[in-house]
Amino acid sequence: MTHYPEALDSWWLEQASSYYFSSSTHTTIKRLASAAEVLSDVFTSDRDEDFSGYAMDTEAVLAYGCYFFPQTFARINYVINELIKFRHWNPNSPEPLRILDLGCGLGAASFALAYRLSRHFTTGVLIDAVDQSRVQLDLLKKCATAHRTLWPQTRWITHMGDARNILESHKFPSQNLWDIIIASFSLGEFFYKAPHEKATSWLDTILSHLKKEGICLLIEPALSETAIRLEKLHDYLINRDFKIWGPCLHQSACPMLSKYGEKHWCHEVHLWQPPQTLLDINKNLDKPRIVKELKFSYLAFGHEASPLPEGDLGRMVSPVVETAGKLQMSICSSNGLLEHHDLLTRGFKAKDKKRVKKLSRGDLLSIHAKEPLKGENSFRIKNKDSYKTIYQHDH
């Protein structure tokens, strides 16, 4: 299960206490909860066409750092772990890995990348962090400096500007090519209610700055409008011969989008261990959220394809549902189809059923034997030994 560094949790709480001139953790938490409640509404039900104004408000930014920052950090860990461990992403360069974080905010996404990459690669990491908020960029630099041991051999350079056109209007200190370009929870701000063409035009620009072996990561909330935007971008990218690294295991049109349109959408749901400050803030909200679940949608892609194991592979895109005598699940298959599977539980021991029910959205399976059923793309997994979990996220 993904954990959030305790040092970061303590640091953000200290920044908030200092801002409030408070020696009482309880008082600080109460005030942060009020600000987080407002932010939560801003990000969902009370959104305006431009809802980035909170980034200029120090209290709102600190509430973000204590409550939302850890969740983003953990989400990125899930994605980058899969890209490294399962898709075997390896830029194979003696130079430091270069990351461009567009709409970086407080840098939760690039901090998570630096934290994970510094443990897998020894070449070092250089991060260009772009945002319009000086308040956030200053706190990012302060946090990076205070926690050098969490991301050794990592250097941040901050750039103040509009991430929608920064590559056209700003001169970076070195060549404008990156190993990872990431926009985390940013597209919703960049293109809220904008035509699809606005996002594709922006994407064309940034992809011209992605290295040959590089990865572009788009992380968004699990809301219908944001997840479906990624599904449409997925189809746009494969038509331009870019290669999808995740969540899809194929290079075909999105089967969820073609079958369900805007009725259902692809998203991840993972468990994690929230830090104590986040839990305390959540307890003090008027409407506490389910914070032990991380929900998000994402798209990872690049110029080159990633090798996959041979066989009939699939990603879980639903939870396992138990009905009378069987377990049911939906899978996005490596053949480009959305498949519905069931597994009869007759003769199962308790441990057999527990093993299947442990499967969760995002887990990857290899299915060795299945039989067609009535209904479009519906199958029965032959028995409990006819599938194998080939990659499972920490639960």
MARGUDO-821914 format. One line per 8 residues: number of its first residue (from 1); their letters; for each residue x, y, z of C-alpha. Coordinates in steps of 0.02 Angstrom, whole numbers, plus 50000, padded with zeros to 5 digits. Layout:
% MARGUDO-821914
NUM = A = X:Y:Z  ...
//
This chain:
% MARGUDO-821914
1 = MTHYPEAL = 50000:50000:50000  50068:50171:49951  50127:50277:50096  50162:50463:50101  50327:50521:50180  50297:50576:50359  50425:50716:50339  50315:50800:50208
9 = DSWWLEQA = 50160:50782:50316  50246:50865:50465  50322:51002:50358  50157:51059:50281  50074:51063:50451  50218:51169:50518  50198:51292:50373  50013:51310:50412
17 = SSYYFSSS = 50042:51331:50599  50171:51465:50565  50052:51557:50448  49914:51554:50580  50036:51598:50721  49961:51448:50807  50041:51337:50938  49884:51228:50944
25 = THTTIKRL = 49878:51087:50815  49691:51071:50846  49663:51255:50801  49771:51240:50646  49676:51085:50588  49508:51170:50614  49559:51319:50509  49635:51210:50374
33 = ASAAEVLS = 49474:51110:50367  49373:51268:50332  49490:51314:50189  49494:51136:50121  49304:51130:50120  49299:51283:50008  49436:51211:49896  49344:51047:49877
41 = DVFTSDRD = 49191:51140:49814  49298:51247:49697  49369:51089:49619  49200:51007:49594  49026:51080:49615  49065:51267:49624  49187:51279:49478  49194:51436:49374
49 = EDFSGYAM = 49267:51449:49201  49432:51503:49279  49449:51423:49450  49636:51445:49476  49616:51601:49584  49639:51499:49743  49824:51483:49697  49853:51664:49746
57 = DTEAVLAY = 49777:51640:49920  49908:51582:50046  49782:51502:50163  49702:51404:50020  49873:51350:49957  49922:51286:50130  49758:51191:50144  49798:51114:49975
65 = GCYFFPQT = 49972:51067:50037  49904:50978:50190  49750:50896:50113  49761:50877:49923  49951:50874:49895  49973:50702:49979  49835:50627:49872  49916:50687:49711
73 = FARINYVI = 50086:50625:49771  50014:50451:49801  49921:50445:49634  50080:50483:49537  50170:50345:49633  50044:50217:49572  50066:50270:49391  50256:50286:49387
81 = NELIKFRH = 50278:50121:49480  50180:50030:49346  50274:50116:49205  50441:50065:49280  50401:49893:49352  50278:49826:49223  50305:49927:49064  50493:49935:49097
89 = WNPNSPEP = 50513:50117:49052  50699:50156:49045  50762:50311:48954  50937:50233:48951  51031:50398:48956  51187:50447:49055  51115:50622:49076  51000:50676:49218
97 = LRILDLGC = 50817:50637:49185  50728:50796:49133  50549:50826:49189  50432:50965:49134  50289:50992:49258  50156:51100:49175  50036:51188:49294  50142:51117:49435
105 = GLGAASFA = 50055:51206:49579  50146:51153:49737  50240:51019:49640  50157:50864:49712  50172:50772:49546  50355:50811:49513  50399:50780:49696  50322:50606:49679
113 = LAYRLSRH = 50417:50575:49518  50582:50634:49594  50551:50527:49748  50522:50370:49643  50645:50401:49500  50790:50438:49617  50767:50262:49687  50770:50179:49515
121 = FTTGVLID = 50897:50282:49418  51066:50352:49471  51088:50487:49340  50997:50624:49438  50841:50722:49399  50815:50899:49334  50640:50971:49349  50569:51123:49261
129 = AVDQSRVQ = 50413:51174:49358  50293:51296:49274  50150:51389:49357  50069:51561:49362  50066:51572:49552  50219:51646:49637  50147:51592:49805  50148:51410:49751
137 = LDLLKKCA = 50316:51415:49664  50400:51491:49817  50328:51355:49930  50382:51223:49804  50562:51283:49811  50556:51293:50000  50488:51115:50013  50616:51047:49889
145 = TAHRTLWP = 50760:51124:49985  50696:51064:50155  50686:50881:50099  50839:50850:49991  50862:50676:50065  50694:50620:49994  50751:50655:49816  50942:50652:49809
153 = QTRWITHM = 51027:50721:49653  50871:50817:49605  50867:51000:49555  50714:51109:49528  50703:51262:49416  50541:51361:49431  50466:51461:49289  50323:51582:49314
161 = GDARNILE = 50205:51585:49166  50052:51513:49081  50080:51326:49050  49964:51335:48899  50091:51434:48799  50253:51428:48901  50344:51326:48770  50312:51460:48640
169 = SHKFPSQN = 50345:51612:48749  50482:51560:48870  50667:51523:48848  50722:51375:48954  50904:51370:49010  50943:51209:48916  50874:51119:48762  50685:51108:48762
177 = LWDIIIAS = 50671:50919:48764  50612:50817:48914  50607:50634:48967  50441:50659:49058  50312:50794:49025  50174:50793:49154  50013:50891:49178  49932:50836:49340
185 = FSLGEFFY = 49755:50895:49375  49792:51037:49255  49695:51004:49096  49532:51040:49187  49598:51214:49227  49680:51241:49058  49531:51191:48951  49376:51194:49061
193 = KAPHEKAT = 49225:51194:48941  49345:51229:48796  49325:51140:48628  49419:50976:48606  49527:51057:48474  49603:51175:48603  49673:51028:48701  49736:50935:48546
201 = SWLDTILS = 49824:51090:48481  49910:51113:48650  49956:50929:48651  50034:50942:48478  50147:51080:48542  50208:50993:48699  50237:50827:48611  50362:50910:48496
209 = HLKKEGIC = 50466:50934:48654  50459:50753:48713  50616:50649:48690  50611:50495:48579  50605:50377:48729  50505:50499:48836  50336:50482:48920  50196:50610:48930
217 = LLIEPALS = 50082:50591:49082  49910:50670:49096  49827:50643:49266  49649:50702:49296  49506:50680:49421  49391:50530:49398  49249:50646:49347  49155:50608:49186
225 = ETAIRLEK = 49208:50766:49094  49393:50748:49135  49405:50559:49110  49311:50567:48945  49425:50707:48885  49571:50587:48911  49481:50449:48817  49456:50567:48670
233 = LHDYLINR = 49639:50620:48678  49685:50435:48678  49595:50411:48512  49673:50570:48442  49847:50510:48488  49834:50336:48413  49772:50414:48251  49934:50514:48250
241 = DFKIWGPC = 50035:50355:48282  50085:50394:48461  50100:50243:48573  49994:50218:48729  50084:50157:48887  49938:50160:49005  49809:50127:49062  49772:50039:48896
249 = LHQSACPM = 49863:49880:48844  49824:49909:48660  49843:50037:48522  49660:50034:48468  49518:50157:48493  49455:50170:48671  49322:50032:48688  49243:50116:48840
257 = LSKYGEKH = 49214:50276:48742  49149:50190:48586  49028:50078:48683  48965:50191:48821  49002:50369:48764  48979:50479:48916  48878:50353:49018  49030:50262:49090
265 = WCHEVHLW = 49213:50310:49092  49382:50233:49130  49460:50277:49297  49569:50205:49434  49523:50170:49615  49664:50124:49735  49682:50110:49922  49821:50200:50016
273 = QPPQTLLD = 49869:50253:50191  49830:50440:50210  49944:50543:50324  49880:50595:50494  49857:50779:50453  49745:50736:50306  49643:50618:50414  49624:50751:50550
281 = INKNLDKP = 49570:50883:50424  49445:50762:50348  49366:50728:50518  49336:50914:50537  49251:50940:50369  49064:50970:50367  49056:50832:50237  49202:50712:50264
289 = RIVKELKF = 49263:50624:50107  49315:50443:50082  49501:50482:50086  49568:50304:50096  49522:50281:49913  49618:50371:49776  49512:50399:49622  49585:50469:49462
297 = SYLAFGHE = 49600:50447:49275  49761:50454:49176  49843:50434:49007  50027:50390:48978  50100:50391:48802  50255:50422:48699  50336:50410:48528  50387:50228:48550
305 = ASPLPEGD = 50292:50073:48605  50324:49975:48764  50342:49786:48754  50206:49681:48834  50204:49498:48888  50127:49381:48759  49953:49314:48782  49777:49372:48818
313 = LGRMVSPV = 49802:49516:48939  49677:49631:49020  49662:49776:49141  49524:49774:49270  49406:49920:49236  49276:49872:49366  49274:49799:49541  49237:49614:49562
321 = VETAGKLQ = 49050:49591:49590  48983:49435:49675  48814:49368:49621  48732:49200:49650  48862:49068:49612  48984:49176:49516  49105:49323:49518  49093:49453:49380
329 = MSICSSNG = 49214:49585:49316  49247:49695:49164  49416:49700:49079  49494:49812:48947  49584:49680:48843  49749:49692:48751  49649:49651:48593  49565:49821:48606
337 = LLEHHDLL = 49396:49758:48667  49298:49790:48825  49262:49615:48890  49144:49553:49025  49199:49398:49119  49124:49286:49249  49197:49144:49353  49087:49011:49431
345 = TRGFKAKD = 49123:48986:49616  49055:48810:49631  49185:48708:49727  49282:48863:49782  49364:48866:49951  49358:49028:50051  49538:49068:50000  49494:49046:49815
353 = KKRVKKLS = 49354:49172:49823  49460:49291:49927  49597:49285:49795  49478:49337:49656  49390:49470:49760  49559:49548:49799  49570:49602:49617  49540:49787:49594
361 = RGDLLSIH = 49527:49919:49459  49694:49940:49373  49759:49764:49408  49826:49670:49257  49778:49491:49216  49831:49356:49095  49685:49242:49050  49734:49069:48986
369 = AKEPLKGE = 49565:48988:48953  49393:49064:48928  49230:49014:48844  49113:49131:48749  48944:49171:48825  48788:49254:48756  48809:49442:48749  48936:49553:48664
377 = NSFRIKNK = 49115:49514:48716  49056:49408:48862  49160:49260:48923  49173:49134:49063  49345:49105:49137  49360:48917:49134  49415:48892:49316  49513:48973:49457
385 = DSYKTIYQ = 49677:48918:49379  49637:48993:49209  49696:49168:49250  49852:49243:49325  49881:49413:49403  50032:49485:49312  50035:49655:49396  49940:49706:49550
393 = HDH = 49942:49878:49629  49971:49884:49816  49804:49869:49905
//
